[in-house]
Amino acid sequence: MQIPPSIISGQYGFQSAQSDLTQATIDVAGASQSASGITTVSSGSTTQALVEANQANFHAQASAEVIQASSDTIGTLINIKV
């Protein structure tokens, strides 16, 4: 089993967070609309979607930190070899 470079893992994590955030925003928008066009508010589904959006935000921040750490490490290695 091959382990991918950390920068790739960070990119995959960031893409996953972006997808999760997109789905959460769709869920929030859908929770306030009903099929008949009457606006309804379902606090349970809206709350859950907002929690998922917040989780996606934290996931994206963590993935960005992985990408940054990987970039810093590569930069340090290049500086040492030069």
mmCIF file of the N, C-alpha and C atoms, coordinates in Angstrom:
data_MODEL
# 
_entry.id   MODEL 
# 
loop_
_atom_site.group_PDB 
_atom_site.id 
_atom_site.type_symbol 
_atom_site.label_atom_id 
_atom_site.label_alt_id 
_atom_site.label_comp_id 
_atom_site.label_asym_id 
_atom_site.label_entity_id 
_atom_site.label_seq_id 
_atom_site.pdbx_PDB_ins_code 
_atom_site.Cartn_x 
_atom_site.Cartn_y 
_atom_site.Cartn_z 
_atom_site.occupancy 
_atom_site.B_iso_or_equiv 
_atom_site.pdbx_formal_charge 
_atom_site.auth_seq_id 
_atom_site.auth_comp_id 
_atom_site.auth_asym_id 
_atom_site.auth_atom_id 
_atom_site.pdbx_PDB_model_num 
ATOM 1   N N  . MET A 1 1  ? 0.847   -1.185 0.000  1.00 0.00 ? 1  MET A N  1 
ATOM 2   C CA . MET A 1 1  ? 0.000   0.000  0.000  1.00 0.00 ? 1  MET A CA 1 
ATOM 3   C C  . MET A 1 1  ? 0.888   1.243  0.000  1.00 0.00 ? 1  MET A C  1 
ATOM 4   N N  . GLN A 1 2  ? 0.628   2.112  -0.956 1.00 0.00 ? 2  GLN A N  1 
ATOM 5   C CA . GLN A 1 2  ? 1.414   3.330  -1.078 1.00 0.00 ? 2  GLN A CA 1 
ATOM 6   C C  . GLN A 1 2  ? 0.717   4.472  -0.341 1.00 0.00 ? 2  GLN A C  1 
ATOM 7   N N  . ILE A 1 3  ? 1.479   5.228  0.416  1.00 0.00 ? 3  ILE A N  1 
ATOM 8   C CA . ILE A 1 3  ? 0.940   6.381  1.145  1.00 0.00 ? 3  ILE A CA 1 
ATOM 9   C C  . ILE A 1 3  ? 1.167   7.619  0.288  1.00 0.00 ? 3  ILE A C  1 
ATOM 10  N N  . PRO A 1 4  ? 0.088   8.388  0.000  1.00 0.00 ? 4  PRO A N  1 
ATOM 11  C CA . PRO A 1 4  ? 0.252   9.579  -0.852 1.00 0.00 ? 4  PRO A CA 1 
ATOM 12  C C  . PRO A 1 4  ? 1.004   10.690 -0.104 1.00 0.00 ? 4  PRO A C  1 
ATOM 13  N N  . PRO A 1 5  ? 1.639   11.581 -0.849 1.00 0.00 ? 5  PRO A N  1 
ATOM 14  C CA . PRO A 1 5  ? 2.301   12.728 -0.209 1.00 0.00 ? 5  PRO A CA 1 
ATOM 15  C C  . PRO A 1 5  ? 1.294   13.562 0.587  1.00 0.00 ? 5  PRO A C  1 
ATOM 16  N N  . SER A 1 6  ? 1.784   14.218 1.614  1.00 0.00 ? 6  SER A N  1 
ATOM 17  C CA . SER A 1 6  ? 0.881   14.968 2.497  1.00 0.00 ? 6  SER A CA 1 
ATOM 18  C C  . SER A 1 6  ? 0.138   16.074 1.765  1.00 0.00 ? 6  SER A C  1 
ATOM 19  N N  . ILE A 1 7  ? 0.772   16.685 0.775  1.00 0.00 ? 7  ILE A N  1 
ATOM 20  C CA . ILE A 1 7  ? 0.093   17.772 0.056  1.00 0.00 ? 7  ILE A CA 1 
ATOM 21  C C  . ILE A 1 7  ? -1.120  17.233 -0.706 1.00 0.00 ? 7  ILE A C  1 
ATOM 22  N N  . ILE A 1 8  ? -1.018  16.007 -1.228 1.00 0.00 ? 8  ILE A N  1 
ATOM 23  C CA . ILE A 1 8  ? -2.141  15.384 -1.931 1.00 0.00 ? 8  ILE A CA 1 
ATOM 24  C C  . ILE A 1 8  ? -3.266  15.076 -0.947 1.00 0.00 ? 8  ILE A C  1 
ATOM 25  N N  . SER A 1 9  ? -2.891  14.575 0.229  1.00 0.00 ? 9  SER A N  1 
ATOM 26  C CA . SER A 1 9  ? -3.903  14.301 1.252  1.00 0.00 ? 9  SER A CA 1 
ATOM 27  C C  . SER A 1 9  ? -4.626  15.580 1.661  1.00 0.00 ? 9  SER A C  1 
ATOM 28  N N  . GLY A 1 10 ? -3.881  16.671 1.781  1.00 0.00 ? 10 GLY A N  1 
ATOM 29  C CA . GLY A 1 10 ? -4.495  17.959 2.111  1.00 0.00 ? 10 GLY A CA 1 
ATOM 30  C C  . GLY A 1 10 ? -5.447  18.433 1.033  1.00 0.00 ? 10 GLY A C  1 
ATOM 31  N N  . GLN A 1 11 ? -5.060  18.233 -0.228 1.00 0.00 ? 11 GLN A N  1 
ATOM 32  C CA . GLN A 1 11 ? -5.934  18.628 -1.341 1.00 0.00 ? 11 GLN A CA 1 
ATOM 33  C C  . GLN A 1 11 ? -7.205  17.788 -1.363 1.00 0.00 ? 11 GLN A C  1 
ATOM 34  N N  . TYR A 1 12 ? -7.070  16.480 -1.148 1.00 0.00 ? 12 TYR A N  1 
ATOM 35  C CA . TYR A 1 12 ? -8.259  15.619 -1.100 1.00 0.00 ? 12 TYR A CA 1 
ATOM 36  C C  . TYR A 1 12 ? -9.182  16.037 0.049  1.00 0.00 ? 12 TYR A C  1 
ATOM 37  N N  . GLY A 1 13 ? -8.580  16.342 1.198  1.00 0.00 ? 13 GLY A N  1 
ATOM 38  C CA . GLY A 1 13 ? -9.372  16.788 2.341  1.00 0.00 ? 13 GLY A CA 1 
ATOM 39  C C  . GLY A 1 13 ? -10.097 18.092 2.056  1.00 0.00 ? 13 GLY A C  1 
ATOM 40  N N  . PHE A 1 14 ? -9.406  19.005 1.384  1.00 0.00 ? 14 PHE A N  1 
ATOM 41  C CA . PHE A 1 14 ? -10.018 20.291 1.058  1.00 0.00 ? 14 PHE A CA 1 
ATOM 42  C C  . PHE A 1 14 ? -11.173 20.116 0.079  1.00 0.00 ? 14 PHE A C  1 
ATOM 43  N N  . GLN A 1 15 ? -10.982 19.254 -0.928 1.00 0.00 ? 15 GLN A N  1 
ATOM 44  C CA . GLN A 1 15 ? -12.048 18.986 -1.889 1.00 0.00 ? 15 GLN A CA 1 
ATOM 45  C C  . GLN A 1 15 ? -13.249 18.335 -1.212 1.00 0.00 ? 15 GLN A C  1 
ATOM 46  N N  . SER A 1 16 ? -12.986 17.430 -0.288 1.00 0.00 ? 16 SER A N  1 
ATOM 47  C CA . SER A 1 16 ? -14.061 16.781 0.454  1.00 0.00 ? 16 SER A CA 1 
ATOM 48  C C  . SER A 1 16 ? -14.835 17.795 1.296  1.00 0.00 ? 16 SER A C  1 
ATOM 49  N N  . ALA A 1 17 ? -14.109 18.698 1.948  1.00 0.00 ? 17 ALA A N  1 
ATOM 50  C CA . ALA A 1 17 ? -14.758 19.736 2.749  1.00 0.00 ? 17 ALA A CA 1 
ATOM 51  C C  . ALA A 1 17 ? -15.608 20.644 1.883  1.00 0.00 ? 17 ALA A C  1 
ATOM 52  N N  . GLN A 1 18 ? -15.110 20.969 0.701  1.00 0.00 ? 18 GLN A N  1 
ATOM 53  C CA . GLN A 1 18 ? -15.871 21.816 -0.217 1.00 0.00 ? 18 GLN A CA 1 
ATOM 54  C C  . GLN A 1 18 ? -17.163 21.126 -0.642 1.00 0.00 ? 18 GLN A C  1 
ATOM 55  N N  . SER A 1 19 ? -17.083 19.842 -0.933 1.00 0.00 ? 19 SER A N  1 
ATOM 56  C CA . SER A 1 19 ? -18.261 19.073 -1.315 1.00 0.00 ? 19 SER A CA 1 
ATOM 57  C C  . SER A 1 19 ? -19.264 19.003 -0.157 1.00 0.00 ? 19 SER A C  1 
ATOM 58  N N  . ASP A 1 20 ? -18.756 18.778 1.059  1.00 0.00 ? 20 ASP A N  1 
ATOM 59  C CA . ASP A 1 20 ? -19.628 18.719 2.236  1.00 0.00 ? 20 ASP A CA 1 
ATOM 60  C C  . ASP A 1 20 ? -20.318 20.054 2.482  1.00 0.00 ? 20 ASP A C  1 
ATOM 61  N N  . LEU A 1 21 ? -19.589 21.145 2.304  1.00 0.00 ? 21 LEU A N  1 
ATOM 62  C CA . LEU A 1 21 ? -20.173 22.473 2.504  1.00 0.00 ? 21 LEU A CA 1 
ATOM 63  C C  . LEU A 1 21 ? -21.245 22.757 1.461  1.00 0.00 ? 21 LEU A C  1 
ATOM 64  N N  . THR A 1 22 ? -20.991 22.360 0.229  1.00 0.00 ? 22 THR A N  1 
ATOM 65  C CA . THR A 1 22 ? -21.991 22.533 -0.832 1.00 0.00 ? 22 THR A CA 1 
ATOM 66  C C  . THR A 1 22 ? -23.272 21.782 -0.486 1.00 0.00 ? 22 THR A C  1 
ATOM 67  N N  . GLN A 1 23 ? -23.127 20.540 -0.039 1.00 0.00 ? 23 GLN A N  1 
ATOM 68  C CA . GLN A 1 23 ? -24.304 19.744 0.319  1.00 0.00 ? 23 GLN A CA 1 
ATOM 69  C C  . GLN A 1 23 ? -25.043 20.365 1.505  1.00 0.00 ? 23 GLN A C  1 
ATOM 70  N N  . ALA A 1 24 ? -24.303 20.858 2.483  1.00 0.00 ? 24 ALA A N  1 
ATOM 71  C CA . ALA A 1 24 ? -24.937 21.472 3.652  1.00 0.00 ? 24 ALA A CA 1 
ATOM 72  C C  . ALA A 1 24 ? -25.715 22.726 3.262  1.00 0.00 ? 24 ALA A C  1 
ATOM 73  N N  . THR A 1 25 ? -25.173 23.542 2.355  1.00 0.00 ? 25 THR A N  1 
ATOM 74  C CA . THR A 1 25 ? -25.897 24.741 1.935  1.00 0.00 ? 25 THR A CA 1 
ATOM 75  C C  . THR A 1 25 ? -27.144 24.378 1.135  1.00 0.00 ? 25 THR A C  1 
ATOM 76  N N  . ILE A 1 26 ? -27.061 23.314 0.356  1.00 0.00 ? 26 ILE A N  1 
ATOM 77  C CA . ILE A 1 26 ? -28.254 22.840 -0.365 1.00 0.00 ? 26 ILE A CA 1 
ATOM 78  C C  . ILE A 1 26 ? -29.307 22.388 0.633  1.00 0.00 ? 26 ILE A C  1 
ATOM 79  N N  . ASP A 1 27 ? -28.874 21.698 1.691  1.00 0.00 ? 27 ASP A N  1 
ATOM 80  C CA . ASP A 1 27 ? -29.809 21.227 2.720  1.00 0.00 ? 27 ASP A CA 1 
ATOM 81  C C  . ASP A 1 27 ? -30.460 22.388 3.465  1.00 0.00 ? 27 ASP A C  1 
ATOM 82  N N  . VAL A 1 28 ? -29.685 23.441 3.743  1.00 0.00 ? 28 VAL A N  1 
ATOM 83  C CA . VAL A 1 28 ? -30.249 24.617 4.418  1.00 0.00 ? 28 VAL A CA 1 
ATOM 84  C C  . VAL A 1 28 ? -31.285 25.281 3.516  1.00 0.00 ? 28 VAL A C  1 
ATOM 85  N N  . ALA A 1 29 ? -30.948 25.438 2.252  1.00 0.00 ? 29 ALA A N  1 
ATOM 86  C CA . ALA A 1 29 ? -31.884 26.071 1.316  1.00 0.00 ? 29 ALA A CA 1 
ATOM 87  C C  . ALA A 1 29 ? -33.136 25.216 1.143  1.00 0.00 ? 29 ALA A C  1 
ATOM 88  N N  . GLY A 1 30 ? -32.959 23.900 1.084  1.00 0.00 ? 30 GLY A N  1 
ATOM 89  C CA . GLY A 1 30 ? -34.100 23.007 0.905  1.00 0.00 ? 30 GLY A CA 1 
ATOM 90  C C  . GLY A 1 30 ? -34.987 22.930 2.129  1.00 0.00 ? 30 GLY A C  1 
ATOM 91  N N  . ALA A 1 31 ? -34.415 23.148 3.309  1.00 0.00 ? 31 ALA A N  1 
ATOM 92  C CA . ALA A 1 31 ? -35.200 23.065 4.536  1.00 0.00 ? 31 ALA A CA 1 
ATOM 93  C C  . ALA A 1 31 ? -36.196 24.203 4.656  1.00 0.00 ? 31 ALA A C  1 
ATOM 94  N N  . SER A 1 32 ? -35.928 25.313 3.979  1.00 0.00 ? 32 SER A N  1 
ATOM 95  C CA . SER A 1 32 ? -36.832 26.460 4.085  1.00 0.00 ? 32 SER A CA 1 
ATOM 96  C C  . SER A 1 32 ? -37.838 26.520 2.945  1.00 0.00 ? 32 SER A C  1 
ATOM 97  N N  . GLN A 1 33 ? -37.785 25.585 2.032  1.00 0.00 ? 33 GLN A N  1 
ATOM 98  C CA . GLN A 1 33 ? -38.717 25.551 0.908  1.00 0.00 ? 33 GLN A CA 1 
ATOM 99  C C  . GLN A 1 33 ? -39.521 24.256 0.947  1.00 0.00 ? 33 GLN A C  1 
ATOM 100 N N  . SER A 1 34 ? -40.774 24.339 0.640  1.00 0.00 ? 34 SER A N  1 
ATOM 101 C CA . SER A 1 34 ? -41.574 23.133 0.518  1.00 0.00 ? 34 SER A CA 1 
ATOM 102 C C  . SER A 1 34 ? -41.966 22.960 -0.952 1.00 0.00 ? 34 SER A C  1 
ATOM 103 N N  . ALA A 1 35 ? -42.495 21.824 -1.283 1.00 0.00 ? 35 ALA A N  1 
ATOM 104 C CA . ALA A 1 35 ? -42.862 21.533 -2.670 1.00 0.00 ? 35 ALA A CA 1 
ATOM 105 C C  . ALA A 1 35 ? -43.947 22.477 -3.183 1.00 0.00 ? 35 ALA A C  1 
ATOM 106 N N  . SER A 1 36 ? -44.812 22.952 -2.314 1.00 0.00 ? 36 SER A N  1 
ATOM 107 C CA . SER A 1 36 ? -45.896 23.821 -2.744 1.00 0.00 ? 36 SER A CA 1 
ATOM 108 C C  . SER A 1 36 ? -45.477 25.281 -2.878 1.00 0.00 ? 36 SER A C  1 
ATOM 109 N N  . GLY A 1 37 ? -44.224 25.579 -2.553 1.00 0.00 ? 37 GLY A N  1 
ATOM 110 C CA . GLY A 1 37 ? -43.749 26.955 -2.666 1.00 0.00 ? 37 GLY A CA 1 
ATOM 111 C C  . GLY A 1 37 ? -43.948 27.758 -1.398 1.00 0.00 ? 37 GLY A C  1 
ATOM 112 N N  . ILE A 1 38 ? -44.587 27.182 -0.402 1.00 0.00 ? 38 ILE A N  1 
ATOM 113 C CA . ILE A 1 38 ? -44.780 27.871 0.872  1.00 0.00 ? 38 ILE A CA 1 
ATOM 114 C C  . ILE A 1 38 ? -43.510 27.708 1.705  1.00 0.00 ? 38 ILE A C  1 
ATOM 115 N N  . THR A 1 39 ? -43.044 28.813 2.246  1.00 0.00 ? 39 THR A N  1 
ATOM 116 C CA . THR A 1 39 ? -41.831 28.768 3.051  1.00 0.00 ? 39 THR A CA 1 
ATOM 117 C C  . THR A 1 39 ? -42.139 28.152 4.401  1.00 0.00 ? 39 THR A C  1 
ATOM 118 N N  . THR A 1 40 ? -41.384 27.127 4.732  1.00 0.00 ? 40 THR A N  1 
ATOM 119 C CA . THR A 1 40 ? -41.514 26.476 6.035  1.00 0.00 ? 40 THR A CA 1 
ATOM 120 C C  . THR A 1 40 ? -40.140 26.413 6.675  1.00 0.00 ? 40 THR A C  1 
ATOM 121 N N  . VAL A 1 41 ? -40.128 26.296 7.963  1.00 0.00 ? 41 VAL A N  1 
ATOM 122 C CA . VAL A 1 41 ? -38.860 26.182 8.673  1.00 0.00 ? 41 VAL A CA 1 
ATOM 123 C C  . VAL A 1 41 ? -38.889 24.916 9.500  1.00 0.00 ? 41 VAL A C  1 
ATOM 124 N N  . SER A 1 42 ? -37.984 24.023 9.188  1.00 0.00 ? 42 SER A N  1 
ATOM 125 C CA . SER A 1 42 ? -37.818 22.798 9.950  1.00 0.00 ? 42 SER A CA 1 
ATOM 126 C C  . SER A 1 42 ? -36.540 22.959 10.756 1.00 0.00 ? 42 SER A C  1 
ATOM 127 N N  . SER A 1 43 ? -36.687 23.293 12.023 1.00 0.00 ? 43 SER A N  1 
ATOM 128 C CA . SER A 1 43 ? -35.508 23.649 12.814 1.00 0.00 ? 43 SER A CA 1 
ATOM 129 C C  . SER A 1 43 ? -34.535 22.488 12.972 1.00 0.00 ? 43 SER A C  1 
ATOM 130 N N  . GLY A 1 44 ? -35.034 21.242 13.024 1.00 0.00 ? 44 GLY A N  1 
ATOM 131 C CA . GLY A 1 44 ? -34.143 20.096 13.177 1.00 0.00 ? 44 GLY A CA 1 
ATOM 132 C C  . GLY A 1 44 ? -33.234 19.911 11.986 1.00 0.00 ? 44 GLY A C  1 
ATOM 133 N N  . SER A 1 45 ? -33.808 19.914 10.792 1.00 0.00 ? 45 SER A N  1 
ATOM 134 C CA . SER A 1 45 ? -32.985 19.711 9.596  1.00 0.00 ? 45 SER A CA 1 
ATOM 135 C C  . SER A 1 45 ? -32.112 20.928 9.307  1.00 0.00 ? 45 SER A C  1 
ATOM 136 N N  . THR A 1 46 ? -32.614 22.111 9.588  1.00 0.00 ? 46 THR A N  1 
ATOM 137 C CA . THR A 1 46 ? -31.814 23.316 9.384  1.00 0.00 ? 46 THR A CA 1 
ATOM 138 C C  . THR A 1 46 ? -30.633 23.343 10.344 1.00 0.00 ? 46 THR A C  1 
ATOM 139 N N  . THR A 1 47 ? -30.892 23.007 11.593 1.00 0.00 ? 47 THR A N  1 
ATOM 140 C CA . THR A 1 47 ? -29.814 22.979 12.584 1.00 0.00 ? 47 THR A CA 1 
ATOM 141 C C  . THR A 1 47 ? -28.759 21.958 12.204 1.00 0.00 ? 47 THR A C  1 
ATOM 142 N N  . GLN A 1 48 ? -29.183 20.772 11.799 1.00 0.00 ? 48 GLN A N  1 
ATOM 143 C CA . GLN A 1 48 ? -28.243 19.726 11.400 1.00 0.00 ? 48 GLN A CA 1 
ATOM 144 C C  . GLN A 1 48 ? -27.408 20.173 10.202 1.00 0.00 ? 48 GLN A C  1 
ATOM 145 N N  . ALA A 1 49 ? -28.045 20.805 9.228  1.00 0.00 ? 49 ALA A N  1 
ATOM 146 C CA . ALA A 1 49 ? -27.322 21.280 8.041  1.00 0.00 ? 49 ALA A CA 1 
ATOM 147 C C  . ALA A 1 49 ? -26.317 22.366 8.413  1.00 0.00 ? 49 ALA A C  1 
ATOM 148 N N  . LEU A 1 50 ? -26.679 23.247 9.332  1.00 0.00 ? 50 LEU A N  1 
ATOM 149 C CA . LEU A 1 50 ? -25.748 24.286 9.768  1.00 0.00 ? 50 LEU A CA 1 
ATOM 150 C C  . LEU A 1 50 ? -24.574 23.714 10.549 1.00 0.00 ? 50 LEU A C  1 
ATOM 151 N N  . VAL A 1 51 ? -24.825 22.689 11.347 1.00 0.00 ? 51 VAL A N  1 
ATOM 152 C CA . VAL A 1 51 ? -23.742 22.009 12.062 1.00 0.00 ? 51 VAL A CA 1 
ATOM 153 C C  . VAL A 1 51 ? -22.799 21.354 11.058 1.00 0.00 ? 51 VAL A C  1 
ATOM 154 N N  . GLU A 1 52 ? -23.360 20.718 10.032 1.00 0.00 ? 52 GLU A N  1 
ATOM 155 C CA . GLU A 1 52 ? -22.538 20.084 9.000  1.00 0.00 ? 52 GLU A CA 1 
ATOM 156 C C  . GLU A 1 52 ? -21.725 21.124 8.225  1.00 0.00 ? 52 GLU A C  1 
ATOM 157 N N  . ALA A 1 53 ? -22.297 22.298 7.997  1.00 0.00 ? 53 ALA A N  1 
ATOM 158 C CA . ALA A 1 53 ? -21.559 23.369 7.326  1.00 0.00 ? 53 ALA A CA 1 
ATOM 159 C C  . ALA A 1 53 ? -20.394 23.831 8.191  1.00 0.00 ? 53 ALA A C  1 
ATOM 160 N N  . ASN A 1 54 ? -20.612 23.930 9.485  1.00 0.00 ? 54 ASN A N  1 
ATOM 161 C CA . ASN A 1 54 ? -19.548 24.326 10.405 1.00 0.00 ? 54 ASN A CA 1 
ATOM 162 C C  . ASN A 1 54 ? -18.444 23.261 10.448 1.00 0.00 ? 54 ASN A C  1 
ATOM 163 N N  . GLN A 1 55 ? -18.836 21.990 10.438 1.00 0.00 ? 55 GLN A N  1 
ATOM 164 C CA . GLN A 1 55 ? -17.853 20.904 10.412 1.00 0.00 ? 55 GLN A CA 1 
ATOM 165 C C  . GLN A 1 55 ? -17.030 20.951 9.123  1.00 0.00 ? 55 GLN A C  1 
ATOM 166 N N  . ALA A 1 56 ? -17.681 21.235 8.011  1.00 0.00 ? 56 ALA A N  1 
ATOM 167 C CA . ALA A 1 56 ? -16.976 21.343 6.733  1.00 0.00 ? 56 ALA A CA 1 
ATOM 168 C C  . ALA A 1 56 ? -15.973 22.492 6.769  1.00 0.00 ? 56 ALA A C  1 
ATOM 169 N N  . ASN A 1 57 ? -16.341 23.572 7.437  1.00 0.00 ? 57 ASN A N  1 
ATOM 170 C CA . ASN A 1 57 ? -15.444 24.711 7.587  1.00 0.00 ? 57 ASN A CA 1 
ATOM 171 C C  . ASN A 1 57 ? -14.186 24.309 8.358  1.00 0.00 ? 57 ASN A C  1 
ATOM 172 N N  . PHE A 1 58 ? -14.354 23.602 9.477  1.00 0.00 ? 58 PHE A N  1 
ATOM 173 C CA . PHE A 1 58 ? -13.204 23.141 10.259 1.00 0.00 ? 58 PHE A CA 1 
ATOM 174 C C  . PHE A 1 58 ? -12.357 22.152 9.459  1.00 0.00 ? 58 PHE A C  1 
ATOM 175 N N  . HIS A 1 59 ? -13.010 21.293 8.705  1.00 0.00 ? 59 HIS A N  1 
ATOM 176 C CA . HIS A 1 59 ? -12.314 20.317 7.870  1.00 0.00 ? 59 HIS A CA 1 
ATOM 177 C C  . HIS A 1 59 ? -11.451 21.043 6.827  1.00 0.00 ? 59 HIS A C  1 
ATOM 178 N N  . ALA A 1 60 ? -12.004 22.082 6.219  1.00 0.00 ? 60 ALA A N  1 
ATOM 179 C CA . ALA A 1 60 ? -11.261 22.859 5.221  1.00 0.00 ? 60 ALA A CA 1 
ATOM 180 C C  . ALA A 1 60 ? -10.069 23.566 5.866  1.00 0.00 ? 60 ALA A C  1 
ATOM 181 N N  . GLN A 1 61 ? -10.255 24.111 7.048  1.00 0.00 ? 61 GLN A N  1 
ATOM 182 C CA . GLN A 1 61 ? -9.154  24.784 7.735  1.00 0.00 ? 61 GLN A CA 1 
ATOM 183 C C  . GLN A 1 61 ? -8.035  23.805 8.076  1.00 0.00 ? 61 GLN A C  1 
ATOM 184 N N  . ALA A 1 62 ? -8.398  22.622 8.547  1.00 0.00 ? 62 ALA A N  1 
ATOM 185 C CA . ALA A 1 62 ? -7.391  21.612 8.873  1.00 0.00 ? 62 ALA A CA 1 
ATOM 186 C C  . ALA A 1 62 ? -6.648  21.163 7.616  1.00 0.00 ? 62 ALA A C  1 
ATOM 187 N N  . SER A 1 63 ? -7.371  20.985 6.533  1.00 0.00 ? 63 SER A N  1 
ATOM 188 C CA . SER A 1 63 ? -6.740  20.576 5.275  1.00 0.00 ? 63 SER A CA 1 
ATOM 189 C C  . SER A 1 63 ? -5.809  21.664 4.749  1.00 0.00 ? 63 SER A C  1 
ATOM 190 N N  . ALA A 1 64 ? -6.202  22.913 4.908  1.00 0.00 ? 64 ALA A N  1 
ATOM 191 C CA . ALA A 1 64 ? -5.340  24.023 4.490  1.00 0.00 ? 64 ALA A CA 1 
ATOM 192 C C  . ALA A 1 64 ? -4.056  24.047 5.318  1.00 0.00 ? 64 ALA A C  1 
ATOM 193 N N  . GLU A 1 65 ? -4.161  23.719 6.603  1.00 0.00 ? 65 GLU A N  1 
ATOM 194 C CA . GLU A 1 65 ? -2.966  23.668 7.440  1.00 0.00 ? 65 GLU A CA 1 
ATOM 195 C C  . GLU A 1 65 ? -2.045  22.521 7.021  1.00 0.00 ? 65 GLU A C  1 
ATOM 196 N N  . VAL A 1 66 ? -2.620  21.396 6.600  1.00 0.00 ? 66 VAL A N  1 
ATOM 197 C CA . VAL A 1 66 ? -1.810  20.273 6.101  1.00 0.00 ? 66 VAL A CA 1 
ATOM 198 C C  . VAL A 1 66 ? -1.065  20.701 4.841  1.00 0.00 ? 66 VAL A C  1 
ATOM 199 N N  . ILE A 1 67 ? -1.777  21.365 3.932  1.00 0.00 ? 67 ILE A N  1 
ATOM 200 C CA . ILE A 1 67 ? -1.148  21.842 2.693  1.00 0.00 ? 67 ILE A CA 1 
ATOM 201 C C  . ILE A 1 67 ? -0.028  22.836 3.011  1.00 0.00 ? 67 ILE A C  1 
ATOM 202 N N  . GLN A 1 68 ? -0.279  23.753 3.935  1.00 0.00 ? 68 GLN A N  1 
ATOM 203 C CA . GLN A 1 68 ? 0.725   24.751 4.307  1.00 0.00 ? 68 GLN A CA 1 
ATOM 204 C C  . GLN A 1 68 ? 1.943   24.092 4.945  1.00 0.00 ? 68 GLN A C  1 
ATOM 205 N N  . ALA A 1 69 ? 1.720   23.136 5.842  1.00 0.00 ? 69 ALA A N  1 
ATOM 206 C CA . ALA A 1 69 ? 2.840   22.447 6.496  1.00 0.00 ? 69 ALA A CA 1 
ATOM 207 C C  . ALA A 1 69 ? 3.668   21.673 5.471  1.00 0.00 ? 69 ALA A C  1 
ATOM 208 N N  . SER A 1 70 ? 2.995   21.038 4.523  1.00 0.00 ? 70 SER A N  1 
ATOM 209 C CA . SER A 1 70 ? 3.702   20.299 3.480  1.00 0.00 ? 70 SER A CA 1 
ATOM 210 C C  . SER A 1 70 ? 4.534   21.248 2.624  1.00 0.00 ? 70 SER A C  1 
ATOM 211 N N  . SER A 1 71 ? 3.961   22.372 2.272  1.00 0.00 ? 71 SER A N  1 
ATOM 212 C CA . SER A 1 71 ? 4.671   23.366 1.468  1.00 0.00 ? 71 SER A CA 1 
ATOM 213 C C  . SER A 1 71 ? 5.886   23.910 2.222  1.00 0.00 ? 71 SER A C  1 
ATOM 214 N N  . ASP A 1 72 ? 5.711   24.189 3.511  1.00 0.00 ? 72 ASP A N  1 
ATOM 215 C CA . ASP A 1 72 ? 6.829   24.683 4.325  1.00 0.00 ? 72 ASP A CA 1 
ATOM 216 C C  . ASP A 1 72 ? 7.944   23.647 4.421  1.00 0.00 ? 72 ASP A C  1 
ATOM 217 N N  . THR A 1 73 ? 7.559   22.382 4.571  1.00 0.00 ? 73 THR A N  1 
ATOM 218 C CA . THR A 1 73 ? 8.552   21.306 4.672  1.00 0.00 ? 73 THR A CA 1 
ATOM 219 C C  . THR A 1 73 ? 9.342   21.173 3.378  1.00 0.00 ? 73 THR A C  1 
ATOM 220 N N  . ILE A 1 74 ? 8.649   21.209 2.256  1.00 0.00 ? 74 ILE A N  1 
ATOM 221 C CA . ILE A 1 74 ? 9.337   21.127 0.966  1.00 0.00 ? 74 ILE A CA 1 
ATOM 222 C C  . ILE A 1 74 ? 10.266  22.321 0.788  1.00 0.00 ? 74 ILE A C  1 
ATOM 223 N N  . GLY A 1 75 ? 9.805   23.498 1.164  1.00 0.00 ? 75 GLY A N  1 
ATOM 224 C CA . GLY A 1 75 ? 10.645  24.691 1.061  1.00 0.00 ? 75 GLY A CA 1 
ATOM 225 C C  . GLY A 1 75 ? 11.886  24.577 1.931  1.00 0.00 ? 75 GLY A C  1 
ATOM 226 N N  . THR A 1 76 ? 11.751  24.033 3.128  1.00 0.00 ? 76 THR A N  1 
ATOM 227 C CA . THR A 1 76 ? 12.891  23.849 4.028  1.00 0.00 ? 76 THR A CA 1 
ATOM 228 C C  . THR A 1 76 ? 13.875  22.848 3.438  1.00 0.00 ? 76 THR A C  1 
ATOM 229 N N  . LEU A 1 77 ? 13.363  21.753 2.888  1.00 0.00 ? 77 LEU A N  1 
ATOM 230 C CA . LEU A 1 77 ? 14.249  20.743 2.279  1.00 0.00 ? 77 LEU A CA 1 
ATOM 231 C C  . LEU A 1 77 ? 15.009  21.317 1.109  1.00 0.00 ? 77 LEU A C  1 
ATOM 232 N N  . ILE A 1 78 ? 14.349  22.124 0.300  1.00 0.00 ? 78 ILE A N  1 
ATOM 233 C CA . ILE A 1 78 ? 15.021  22.738 -0.847 1.00 0.00 ? 78 ILE A CA 1 
ATOM 234 C C  . ILE A 1 78 ? 16.106  23.698 -0.372 1.00 0.00 ? 78 ILE A C  1 
ATOM 235 N N  . ASN A 1 79 ? 15.827  24.477 0.675  1.00 0.00 ? 79 ASN A N  1 
ATOM 236 C CA . ASN A 1 79 ? 16.816  25.422 1.204  1.00 0.00 ? 79 ASN A CA 1 
ATOM 237 C C  . ASN A 1 79 ? 18.029  24.683 1.780  1.00 0.00 ? 79 ASN A C  1 
ATOM 238 N N  . ILE A 1 80 ? 17.803  23.534 2.388  1.00 0.00 ? 80 ILE A N  1 
ATOM 239 C CA . ILE A 1 80 ? 18.915  22.774 2.976  1.00 0.00 ? 80 ILE A CA 1 
ATOM 240 C C  . ILE A 1 80 ? 19.813  22.216 1.886  1.00 0.00 ? 80 ILE A C  1 
ATOM 241 N N  . LYS A 1 81 ? 19.233  21.750 0.790  1.00 0.00 ? 81 LYS A N  1 
ATOM 242 C CA . LYS A 1 81 ? 20.008  21.127 -0.284 1.00 0.00 ? 81 LYS A CA 1 
ATOM 243 C C  . LYS A 1 81 ? 20.742  22.148 -1.131 1.00 0.00 ? 81 LYS A C  1 
ATOM 244 N N  . VAL A 1 82 ? 20.312  23.384 -1.158 1.00 0.00 ? 82 VAL A N  1 
ATOM 245 C CA . VAL A 1 82 ? 20.932  24.395 -2.026 1.00 0.00 ? 82 VAL A CA 1 
ATOM 246 C C  . VAL A 1 82 ? 22.167  24.966 -1.400 1.00 0.00 ? 82 VAL A C  1 
# 
